[in-house]
Amino acid sequence: MNFKNLDSLSPKFERENIQLGLSRIKKCLTKLNDPCKNIPAIQIVGTNGKGSITAFLENILYEDKKNIGVTTSPHLLDICERIRVNKENIDKEEFEKLFKKIQNNLSTDKLTPFEQIICCALKFFDLKKVDLLILEAGLGGRLDATTAHHFRPIIAIGNIGLDHKEFLGDSIIKIAQEKVAVIKKNAFVISCNQDIQVEEVIKSRAKEVGAKIMWKESLSSNYELGLKGKFQRQNAAVAIGVIEALNNLGFSVKECSIKRGLKKAKWNGRLELIKFLNKKILLDCAHNYSAAKALSEERQSWENNQEGVHWILGVQKQKDIAAMIKVLIKKNDHLLLVPVPNQASWRLKDLSKIENFNNIKIFEFERFDLAFNYLLGLKEWPKCNPVITGSIFLIAEFIKFSKKHKF
């Protein structure tokens, strides 16, 4: 596998080259002199909420002046978002330099794009001499590249649901088993409330290896959150559980840092209301059934939602769009179906083969900007803010488009 520059690490290229496994990256990290070998990591796994848990933790630890390295995936606008030290993205030139060095030195090892990024991240964190790592897993767990880092005393688990079945298994139990296999002996495991089957898988794994579990209820209103959505109170609770585990390990994070960090947390494209061409539109990266269900529940608090919501929806072909539509689309709603840029996507001809969609008002557009133009052409802008959702890649392209065409 040969990547010429950072542009080759596009979402499409990264997805087309997924190869789960630890043998390649472990071998390469050894060649790189085991960067960050003795630096403890918080590993974050799950189907939904990983990025939000990371955002809460990163802000809390930054407020507490801890020296932290954070890697997340995927990126929204710039690949440098994926490697951060103390909330600062890696410099593009520095990333390019590290990337080329790893590429040249490890050219025969056939690393995947994600594995190359993790190698870059760990090497960068090593150079910056951070004291703590936050490693957000990709789509997996047991065979995820972040799991190649051996020293992971804290495992945070976001909501686990059905997604990436083509890689992780065709049932929620199989997916949960793949994700929680990261739990090691004596680890602190922090989880939000899960599906009962998932809870049993987590308990079984923890008992098998001798790990300690901390179950967290949704956070009370005593804490103000920078991220919108009721579901974020679960993610914030997991983050606080991680801080409690860190304090047990001697990190001594102050309560005032927790409150400030939760309040200042930001995560673009998650229930984010933006103004474009003087019109308000809500952006959300919901890309699977669980996330769509959480978004649908948020809808209940939206002004004028009973009059109908216009959804600009773009969904990758491997996702369960039928389940997403059934939970999102209500009476009086309009579905504006668009392709996810540069991704194989669901189209109207595919939906026509699925039963029970005959009563839904569906309009198809070749590009998301044409769907937005359709809204602009209505007699009046919808009273309930339109929503663009279905994929982080769709949200990213819309944000880029809106910035480029602002006037």
C-alpha positions in Angstrom: 0.0 0.0 0.0 1.6 3.3 -1.1 0.5 6.7 0.0 2.2 9.7 -1.7 1.0 12.5 0.5 -1.5 13.4 3.2 -4.2 13.9 0.6 -4.1 10.2 0.0 -5.5 9.8 3.6 -8.9 10.8 2.4 -12.0 9.3 4.1 -12.8 7.3 1.0 -9.3 5.9 0.7 -9.1 5.2 4.4 -12.4 3.2 4.3 -11.4 1.3 1.2 -8.2 0.2 3.0 -9.5 -1.0 6.3 -7.8 -4.2 7.4 -8.3 -4.9 11.1 -5.4 -6.5 12.9 -2.6 -5.8 15.3 0.4 -7.7 13.9 1.4 -5.0 11.4 1.2 -2.0 13.7 2.9 -3.8 16.7 5.8 -4.7 14.5 6.1 -1.1 13.3 5.9 0.4 16.7 8.7 -1.8 17.8 10.7 -0.5 14.8 9.9 3.0 16.0 11.4 2.2 19.4 8.0 1.8 21.1 6.9 5.4 21.3 4.9 6.3 24.5 5.5 2.8 25.8 5.4 3.9 29.4 2.7 6.6 29.1 -0.7 5.6 30.4 -3.6 5.8 28.0 -7.4 6.2 28.3 -8.8 4.1 25.5 -12.3 5.0 24.4 -14.4 2.5 22.5 -18.1 2.2 21.6 -20.4 2.8 18.6 -21.6 6.3 19.5 -20.3 9.0 21.9 -16.6 8.3 21.6 -15.8 11.7 20.2 -18.0 13.5 22.8 -16.4 11.6 25.7 -13.0 12.5 24.3 -14.0 16.2 24.0 -15.2 16.3 27.6 -12.1 14.6 28.9 -9.7 16.7 26.8 -11.2 19.9 28.0 -11.3 18.8 31.7 -7.6 17.7 31.6 -6.6 20.9 29.7 -8.3 23.0 32.4 -6.4 21.1 35.0 -3.1 21.8 33.1 -2.3 18.2 32.4 0.0 17.5 29.5 -2.1 15.3 27.2 -1.9 13.8 23.8 -5.2 13.0 22.0 -6.0 11.1 18.9 -9.5 10.9 17.4 -11.1 9.7 14.2 -12.4 10.5 11.7 -11.6 14.1 11.1 -14.2 16.7 10.2 -12.3 19.3 8.1 -8.6 18.7 8.5 -6.6 15.5 9.1 -4.4 17.4 11.6 -7.5 17.5 14.0 -6.7 13.8 14.6 -3.5 14.4 16.5 -3.5 17.0 19.3 -1.4 18.0 22.3 -3.0 20.2 24.9 -5.8 21.0 22.5 -3.5 22.2 19.7 -3.6 20.3 16.4 -0.3 19.0 15.1 1.2 21.4 12.6 0.6 20.4 9.0 4.3 20.5 8.1 5.2 18.4 11.2 2.5 15.9 10.4 3.8 15.7 6.8 7.3 15.2 8.0 6.4 12.4 10.4 4.1 10.8 7.8 6.8 10.7 5.2 9.4 9.4 7.7 7.1 6.5 8.8 6.1 5.9 5.2 9.7 5.6 4.1 11.0 3.6 7.0 8.0 1.2 7.1 7.2 0.9 3.4 7.4 -2.9 3.4 5.0 -3.3 6.3 1.8 -2.4 4.4 0.2 -0.3 7.1 -3.3 0.8 6.6 -4.1 4.6 6.5 -5.5 4.4 10.1 -2.4 2.5 11.3 -0.1 5.1 9.8 -2.0 7.9 11.6 -1.8 6.1 14.9 2.0 5.6 14.4 2.3 9.3 13.6 0.3 10.2 16.7 2.3 8.0 19.2 5.6 9.2 17.7 4.5 12.9 18.0 3.2 12.4 21.6 6.5 10.8 22.4 8.4 13.7 21.0 6.2 16.2 23.0 6.8 14.2 26.2 3.1 14.1 27.2 2.1 12.5 30.5 -1.2 11.0 29.5 -2.9 9.7 26.3 -6.5 9.7 25.1 -6.9 7.2 22.3 -10.2 7.1 20.6 -10.6 3.8 18.9 -11.7 3.6 15.2 -14.5 1.3 14.3 -13.3 -1.7 16.3 -11.7 -2.7 19.6 -9.9 -6.0 19.8 -8.1 -5.5 16.5 -8.1 -1.7 16.5 -4.8 0.1 15.9 -5.2 2.0 19.2 -5.1 -1.3 21.1 -1.5 -1.8 20.0 -0.6 0.6 22.8 -0.1 -1.8 25.6 -0.4 0.5 28.6 -4.2 1.2 28.8 -5.2 1.2 32.5 -8.5 3.0 31.8 -11.2 1.9 29.3 -14.1 4.2 28.6 -17.1 2.7 26.8 -19.7 4.8 24.9 -23.0 3.5 23.7 -22.6 0.2 21.8 -25.1 -0.5 19.0 -25.4 -2.1 15.6 -22.9 -0.6 13.2 -20.0 -1.7 11.0 -21.5 -5.2 10.9 -19.4 -6.0 7.8 -16.3 -5.8 10.1 -17.4 -6.6 13.6 -20.2 -9.1 13.4 -23.9 -9.3 12.5 -25.3 -9.1 16.1 -25.0 -6.6 18.9 -23.4 -9.4 21.1 -20.7 -10.0 18.5 -20.0 -6.3 18.1 -19.9 -5.8 21.9 -17.5 -8.7 22.2 -15.2 -7.2 19.6 -15.2 -3.8 21.3 -14.9 -4.9 25.0 -12.1 -7.3 24.2 -9.8 -4.3 24.8 -10.4 -4.7 28.6 -7.3 -6.0 30.3 -6.4 -7.3 33.8 -6.8 -4.7 36.6 -8.2 -2.0 34.2 -10.7 0.5 35.3 -13.8 0.2 33.0 -16.3 3.1 32.8 -19.5 2.6 30.9 -22.8 4.4 30.4 -26.0 2.4 30.7 -26.1 -0.1 27.9 -28.5 -2.5 26.2 -28.9 -5.5 28.6 -27.1 -7.8 26.2 -24.2 -5.4 26.0 -24.0 -5.0 29.8 -23.7 -8.8 30.1 -20.9 -8.9 27.6 -19.0 -6.1 29.5 -19.6 -7.8 32.9 -18.4 -11.2 31.5 -15.2 -9.7 30.0 -14.4 -7.8 33.2 -14.9 -10.9 35.3 -12.8 -13.0 32.9 -9.7 -10.7 33.1 -10.2 -9.2 36.6 -11.1 -5.6 35.7 -13.2 -3.2 37.7 -16.4 -1.8 36.3 -17.9 1.6 37.1 -21.5 2.1 35.7 -22.5 5.7 35.2 -26.0 7.3 35.2 -26.7 10.4 33.2 -25.2 13.5 34.7 -27.4 15.7 36.8 -28.2 19.3 35.9 -25.6 20.5 38.5 -23.1 20.5 35.6 -23.4 22.8 32.6 -22.3 21.1 29.3 -20.8 22.8 26.3 -22.3 20.1 24.0 -26.0 20.1 23.3 -28.3 17.1 23.6 -29.8 15.1 26.5 -27.7 12.1 25.4 -24.5 14.1 26.1 -25.2 13.8 29.9 -24.4 10.1 29.6 -21.2 10.8 27.7 -20.3 13.5 30.3 -21.0 11.0 33.1 -18.5 8.5 31.5 -15.9 11.3 31.3 -16.3 12.1 35.0 -16.0 8.3 35.7 -12.7 8.4 33.8 -11.5 11.4 35.9 -12.4 9.4 39.1 -10.3 6.5 37.8 -7.4 8.9 37.0 -7.6 10.3 40.5 -7.3 6.7 41.8 -4.1 6.5 39.8 -2.7 9.7 41.4 -3.5 12.3 38.8 -5.5 14.5 41.2 -7.9 16.4 38.9 -9.7 19.2 40.7 -13.5 19.5 40.8 -13.4 23.1 39.4 -11.5 21.8 36.4 -14.2 19.2 35.8 -16.9 21.8 35.8 -15.0 24.2 33.6 -14.0 21.5 31.2 -17.5 20.2 30.7 -18.8 23.7 30.2 -16.2 24.6 27.6 -16.3 21.3 25.6 -17.0 21.8 21.9 -17.4 19.2 19.1 -18.3 20.6 15.7 -21.1 19.0 13.7 -22.9 17.6 16.7 -26.3 19.3 17.1 -24.6 22.4 15.8 -26.9 25.2 14.7 -25.2 27.3 12.0 -26.3 30.3 10.0 -25.7 30.1 6.2 -27.0 32.7 3.8 -28.9 34.2 6.7 -30.8 30.9 7.3 -30.5 28.6 10.2 -29.8 24.9 9.7 -29.0 22.2 12.2 -26.0 19.9 11.6 -25.6 16.5 13.2 -23.3 13.6 12.4 -25.8 10.9 13.2 -24.7 8.0 11.0 -26.4 4.9 12.4 -29.6 3.8 14.0 -28.5 4.5 17.6 -27.4 8.1 16.8 -30.5 8.7 14.6 -32.7 7.5 17.6 -31.0 10.0 19.9 -31.4 12.8 17.3 -35.1 11.9 17.0 -35.5 12.1 20.7 -33.9 15.6 20.7 -36.5 16.7 18.1 -39.2 16.7 20.8 -37.7 19.9 22.2 -37.4 21.7 18.8 -39.7 24.7 18.3 -42.5 24.0 15.7 -41.3 20.4 15.1 -44.9 19.2 14.9 -45.3 21.2 11.7 -42.7 19.0 10.1 -38.9 18.8 9.7 -37.0 19.0 6.4 -34.2 16.4 6.6 -31.3 16.6 4.2 -30.1 13.1 4.6 -27.1 11.4 3.1 -26.2 7.8 4.2 -23.4 5.5 3.1 -24.5 2.4 1.4 -23.3 0.0 4.1 -25.5 1.7 6.7 -29.0 0.6 7.7 -30.9 3.5 6.2 -34.3 1.9 6.6 -33.9 1.8 10.4 -32.6 5.4 10.4 -35.5 6.7 8.3 -38.1 4.9 10.4 -36.9 6.5 13.6 -36.3 10.0 12.1 -39.2 10.7 9.8 -42.5 11.7 11.4 -45.8 13.0 10.1 -45.5 16.2 8.0 -41.7 15.6 7.5 -39.9 15.9 4.2 -36.9 13.8 3.3 -34.4 15.4 0.9 -32.1 12.4 -0.1 -28.6 13.3 -1.2 -25.4 11.3 -1.8 -22.6 11.4 0.7 -19.8 13.1 -1.3 -17.2 10.7 -2.5 -18.9 7.7 -0.9 -21.1 4.9 -2.1 -24.5 6.1 -0.9 -28.2 5.2 -0.7 -30.2 6.5 -3.6 -34.0 6.8 -4.2 -34.0 3.7 -6.6 -32.5 1.7 -3.7 -35.1 2.9 -1.3 -37.9 2.0 -3.6 -37.1 -1.6 -3.0 -37.8 -1.2 0.8 -41.4 -1.6 2.0 -43.4 0.9 4.1 -41.8 4.1 2.6 -44.7 4.9 0.3 -46.2 7.5 2.6 -43.0 9.5 3.1 -42.4 12.7 1.1 -39.0 11.9 -0.5 -37.2 14.2 -2.9 -33.8 13.2 -4.4 -31.0 15.6 -5.3 -27.7 14.9 -7.0 -25.8 17.1 -4.5 -26.5 18.5 -1.1 -26.2 22.1 -2.2 -29.1 21.5 -4.6 -31.2 20.3 -1.7 -30.3 23.4 0.2 -31.3 25.5 -2.9 -34.6 23.7 -2.9 -35.2 24.9 0.7 -34.3 28.4 -0.3 -36.8 28.2 -3.1 -39.7 27.5 -0.8 -42.3 30.3 -0.2 -40.9 30.6 3.3 -38.0 29.0 5.2 -39.3 26.1 7.3 -40.5 27.1 10.8 -38.6 24.2 12.3 -34.9 24.5 11.5 -34.0 22.0 8.7 -31.5 19.3 9.6 -28.6 17.9 7.6 -27.4 14.5 8.8 -26.5 10.9 8.0 -22.7 11.1 7.8 -19.8 13.0 9.2 -18.5 13.2 5.6 -21.7 14.9 4.5 -21.5 17.4 7.4 -17.8 18.1 6.6 -18.5 18.9 3.0 -21.5 21.1 3.9 -19.3 23.1 6.4 -16.6 23.6 3.8 -19.2 24.6 1.2 -20.9 27.1 3.6 -17.5 28.7 4.5 -16.5 29.0 0.8 -19.8 30.6 -0.2 -20.4 33.0 2.6 -20.9 36.5 1.5 
